[in-house]
């Protein structure tokens, strides 16, 4: 029989949440007030060895890694708006070593490769840390790990035997929430950073290495040939190779139009906590946190001791269309506020300063997929499904390997070679996503038990265990 979750059993007063949200601004905390250098718009014709389409993490890492591999290679990045303005500047800043969206998803899909993928993911995270140090990137990088917390009795069973297991007393000694029944602290697999600063710093490093970045230069098409021509509204670039890093935005390749769908994710950030408020909750080790539900929350401290609290609702927009109107969703922000004060009732009276949303590029395998086109002159990566802060660097290396034409350990991975199933077109996609979300919610209300729909999706490789 269905039962209430901890967030329904311990719902705070509506007036408390309304007061906390009253003065919040619809703005991305990470991007608010960031100073950006002026960058040109592409006009006229150019030539380059490599053109990267997209100025988020995937594109910027591709540009940086390309110049690190070959400093003499000419590289141009074309960004439709400003670098890092979309998902790369809007996420929670969890820089996770996993390339497979968690161990369970990796074990279900690529069991023979899981150890190898874990090693490559750990090496990739180490590489990010080394890059931050080498170029003195001011990104508030903290390798504090992630604390997974059980807030329902059946979730305690899932954590039993996990490395870093903490019982209720031990986990509350780390972070003091009455909802915590147990936890597991993965100390090395996750770092935290400032997403907005990461995007701007990657762009700075890229330009320092000789990359040309053009903003407000949306690509309108690619003409294939021995040297593809990438066209924008006001200019073009004749390139030896092209890397597509458009992620959630409609693919420039027809074959990939149904490979991802946008899902909107929402977040709140509080005002800075006082020393007394910090003392109430502990959190001295500043780990990232996430609970274990299918509809899960993620949260963390910022450099100035605010709390970012996001997740739970995942909204698929009608028709799969991206629209800034989807970012303002009062019911979702109210729900997040309720869940925040259920988690930390001792912080009653604390206000939220920022509220925002961003679109996640979701694939049916819940992590990135890769490939080439135009006779190997073009490579692409997309579908990170909300876990791309670190995996985009790995994707950059995969695309550069593919464009190089010589097999590597990365390109020989089944995860890289195999394309996931596409989504069906709407309205079938909307019906399927809605039914899946309903089933995941039902499981959260039924001791985590997956119903026939979820078991069927698991069987055909479409299942998701967060």
Secondary structure, DSSP 8 states (H G I E B T S, - for coil): -----HHHHT---HHHHHHHHTT-EES-TTTTT----------EEEEEEEEEE--SHHHHHHHHHHHHH-TTS-EEEE-SSSTT-SHHHHS--EEES-SSSSHHHHHHH-GGGHHHHHHHHHHHHHHHHHHHHHTT--S--B---EEEEE-SHHHHHHHTT-TTEEEHHHHHHHB--TT-SEEEEESSSEEE--HHHHHHHHHHHHHHTT-EEE-S--EEEEE-SSS-EEEESSEEEEEEEEEE--TTS--SSGGGTTS-EEEEEEEEEE----HHHHHHHB-TT--EEEE-SSS-EEEEE-TTS-EEEEEEEEE--GGG---GGGG--HHHHHHHHHHHHHHTGGGTT--EEEEEEEEEEE-TTSS-EEEEEGGGTEEEEE--TT--TTHHHHHHHHHHHHHHTS--TTTT-HHHHS-------TTHHHHHHHHHHHHHHHHHTTTT---HHHHHHHHTT-----
